[in-house]
Amino acid sequence: MTTFDALFFRFFQHYKTKKSKKANSIATFYITFLQCSLLLLLGVFFAGFFRQMHIDTMSATKAWVLFTLVVVFLYFKNWMQYGGRKRKVLNAKMIKNKKLTYNIWLLWLLPFVILGLAYILFQAT
């Protein structure tokens, strides 16, 4: 089980009690948002690195188009992965192990902190 699986089930368990019908959608959105923010941070880092190395690999427009395509792919991958049987199997494994004790507010803050770091890194390059 990956870290993203554990975070997904933390969100799923938290929102299952409050919004049972939308819990899966909220957790899928969160995982996709977290993965996209990490992808953006890596992209900004490598763009700055390649710019300082004077390597022209891709234009900015092509990079944004590629980022958008990857975001759509990540959303559908997460939707397929956490929407079906695998989610039920992983949920059974999570219930056996132990309750996750991540603070939900800190988990919601994590993607925004990553986006802030990406913005700072973008301004520095």
FIFI-306847 format. One record per atom (N, C-alpha, C): residue in one letter; y, x, z. Coordinates in steps of 0.02 Angstrom, whole numbers, plus 32768, in hexadecimal, padded with zeros to 4 digits. Layout:
REM residues N
AYXZ/...
This chain:
REM residues 125
M7FC5802A8000/M800080008000/M803E802D8000/T806D801B7FD5/T80A980447FCF/T80DF802D7FFF/T811580538001/T814E8040802B/T816D80008012/F81707FF77FD0/F818C7FBA7FB4/F81627F7D7FC7/D81207F857FCA/D80F57F4E7FE0/D81057F3B8028/A810D7F6D8053/A811C7F5F8099/A81607F3D80A1/L81927F54807B/L81D37F34807E/L81D17EED8062/F81AB7EE3802D/F81A47EA08011/F81877E708045/F81537E858068/F81347E588098/F815E7E4F80D7/R81887E7F80E7/R81B77E74811E/R81E77E3C810C/F82027E3F80CF/F822F7E0A80B9/F820A7DC880B1/F81CF7DCA8096/F81A87D8D808C/F81997D6C80CF/Q81847D938101/Q81747D778142/Q81B37D5B8164/H81EB7D7E815C/H82297D68817C/H82417D26815F/Y82417D20811D/Y825B7CE480FD/Y82287CAD80F6/K81E97CBD8102/K81B57C8980FE/K81BF7C548134/T81D57C68816E/T81E07C3881A4/T821F7C0F8199/K82527C2E8179/K82927C0B8170/K82967BE4812F/K82837C0380F8/K82877BE480B6/K82437BED8094/S82147BC480A6/S81CF7BCF808F/S81C87BCC8043/K81EE7BA18022/K81E77B9B7FD9/K82067BD67FB3/K823A7BF37FCF/K825F7C287FAD/K824F7C6E7FC7/A82217C757FF5/A82127CB68014/A81FB7CE97FE0/N81D07CD57FB4/N81B67D037F82/N81EE7D187F52/S82197CEB7F3E/S82507CFB7F11/S82827D2B7F32/I82927D1F7F71/I82C17D4A7F94/I82A47D8F7F9C/A82667D947FAF/A82467DD67FB8/A82407DFB7F76/T82307DD87F40/T822C7DF77EFE/T82717E107EE8/F82A47DE87EF3/F82E87DFD7EE3/F82FB7E3B7F09/Y82EC7E3D7F4B/Y82FE7E767F74/Y82DC7EB67F5B/I829C7EB37F4E/I82787EEE7F38/I82927F067EF5/T82A07ED87EC8/T82BC7EEB7E87/T83017F0A7E90/F832B7EED7EBA/F836E7F077EC7/F836A7F4D7EE6/L833C7F587F14/L83337F9A7F33/L831C7FCD7F00/Q82EB7FBB7ED7/Q82D17FE97EA5/Q83077FF97E71/C832E7FC87E5D/C83637FD37E2C/C839B7FFF7E48/S83AB7FF67E87/S83DF80217EA5/S83C680697EAA/L838780727EBB/L836B80B67EBC/L836A80D57E76/L835980AD7E44/L835980C37DFF/L839F80D77DE9/L83D080AF7DFC/L841680BF7DEB/L842C81007E0C/L841A810A7E4B/L842B81487E6E/L840C81847E4B/L83CD817F7E38/L83AD81B67E13/L83CE81C17DCF/G83DF818B7DAD/G83FF81927D6C/G844381B37D70/V846A81A07DA2/V84AC81BF7DAB/V84A482097DBD/F847482197DE7/F8468825E7DFA/F845682887DBD/F842682707D95/F841182977D5B/F844782997D25/A846F82647D1F/A84A782657CEF/A84DA829B7D03/G84E9829F7D43/G851782D37D5A/G84F983187D52/F84B9831E7D60/F8497835E7D59/F849783757D10/F848683487CE3/F8485835A7C9C/F84CB83687C81/R84FD83457C9B/R854183527C85/R855783987C9A/Q854583AC7CD7/Q855783EF7CEE/Q853084267CCA/M84F584157CB2/M84CD84457C8C/M84DF84447C41/H850F84197C2E/H852684137BE9/H84ED84007BBA/I84C683CE7BD0/I848F83B47BA8/I84A2836D7B93/D84A483617B52/D84B1831E7B38/D846F82FE7B26/T845582D57B53/T841582B57B46/T841D826E7B2D/M844E824A7B48/M845482037B38/M849D81EE7B44/S84B581C07B1C/S84F881A77B27/S84F881767B62/A853381687B7B/A8539813B7BB5/A852380F47BA3/T853280DE7B67/T851E809B7B52/T84D380947B4F/K84B280C67B32/K846980C57B2E/K844A80C87B73/A846880EE7BA0/A844E80F27BE4/A845380AF7C08/W848B808B7BFF/W8493804A7C1F/W846380167C01/V8458801A7BC0/V84287FED7BA0/V83E17FFB7BBB/L83D0803B7BC0/L838F804E7BDC/L838880367C24/F83BC803E7C4B/F83BB80287C91/F83B07FDC7C95/T83D37FB77C6A/T83CB7F6E7C69/T83847F5A7C57/L83677F7B7C25/L83227F6C7C12/L82F17F7C7C4A/V82FC7FB27C6E/V82D07FC57CA5/V82D87F937CDF/V83147F7A7CEA/V831F7F487D1F/V82F97F087D0F/V82FC7EF27CD1/V82D67EB67CBD/V828C7EC27CC4/F82747EFE7CB0/F822D7F0E7CB8/F82197F0E7D01/L82427F2C7D2D/L82327F2E7D74/L822E7EE87D92/Y825C7EBD7D7E/Y825A7E797D99/Y821A7E557D86/F82087E5A7D46/F81CB7E387D31/F818C7E587D4D/K818D7E9A7D56/K81547EBB7D75/K814C7EA47DBD/N81837EA17DE2/N817F7E8A7E28/N816D7E407E2B/W81867E197DFD/W81767DD27DFC/W812B7DC87DF0/M810F7DED7DC2/M80C77DE87DB4/M809E7E047DEE/Q80B47E3C7E0A/Q808D7E5D7E3D/Q808C7E367E7E/Y80C67E1C7E93/Y80CA7DFB7ED4/Y80C57DB07ED0/G80B97D967E96/G80B67D4D7E90/G80707D327E8F/G803F7D5C7E89/G7FFB7D427E7F/G7FCA7D577EB4/R7F907D677E9C/R7F587D757EC9/R7F627DB67EF1/K7F817DE77ED2/K7F8B7E267EF5/K7FB57E1C7F34/R7FE77DF07F31/R80107DE37F6C/R7FE67DC67FA4/K7FB87D9A7F93/K7F8E7D7C7FC6/K7F5F7DAF7FE6/V7F457DDC7FBC/V7F197E117FD6/V7F407E408003/L7F7B7E567FEB/L7FA37E838014/L7FBC7E618053/N7FCB7E20804F/N7FE07DFC808A/N7FA97DFA80BE/A7F6C7DF180A9/A7F337DF280D8/A7F2C7E3680F9/K7F377E6B80D2/K7F347EAF80EE/K7F6C7EBB8120/M7FA87EA18110/M7FE17EAB813D/M7FD77E85817F/I7FBA7E4B817C/I7FAF7E2481B9/I7F7C7E4781E6/K7F4B7E6781C7/K7F187E8B81EF/K7F377EC68214/N7F637EEA81F2/N7F7E7F28820E/N7FAA7F1B824B/K7FE87F0B823F/K80167EFD8276/K80557EDD8259/K807D7EC38284/K80BD7EA6826F/K80EE7EDE8260/L81137ED5822A/L81477F058219/L81857EF68243/T81A57F2A825A/T81DE7F208287/T821F7F3A8269/Y82267F388227/Y82657F4D8209/Y82997F178216/N82D67F2E8224/N830E7F00822C/N83227EE681E7/I83267EA581E0/I83337E86819F/I83797E968186/W83AA7E9C81B4/W83EE7EAB819F/W83F47EF28186/L83D17F2081A5/L83D27F65818D/L83AF7F6B8149/L837C7F44813F/L835B7F4580FE/L83877F2880C8/W83AF7EF580D7/W83DE7EDA80A6/W84167F0C8099/L84277F3480CB/L845D7F6580C4/L84477FA2809A/L84077FB1809A/L83EC7FEC8078/L83FE7FF0802E/P83F57FBC8005/P84087FC27FBE/P84537FCC7FB5/F847B7FAF7FE0/F84C47FB77FD9/F84DA7FFD7FEC/V84B8801B801C/V84C58062802D/V84B2808F7FF2/I847A80807FD3/I846480A77F99/I8496809F7F60/L84AE80627F54/L84E180577F20/L8521807C7F31/G8534807E7F70/G856F80A57F85/G856680EF7F78/L852B81097F86/L851D81507F77/L851F815D7F2C/A8506812F7F05/A850981377EBC/A855181377EA4/Y857B810C7EC1/Y85C1810A7EAE/Y85E5814B7EC1/I85D781657EFC/I85F581A47F12/I85DF81DC7EE5/L859F81DD7ED5/L858582127EA9/L85A2820B7E63/F85AC81CF7E4B/F85CA81C37E0A/F861281DC7E08/Q863781D17E3E/Q867C81E77E41/Q868182327E47/A864F82517E65/A8650829A7E6E/A864182C07E2E/T862082A07DFE/T860F82C47DC0/T864382BD7D8B/
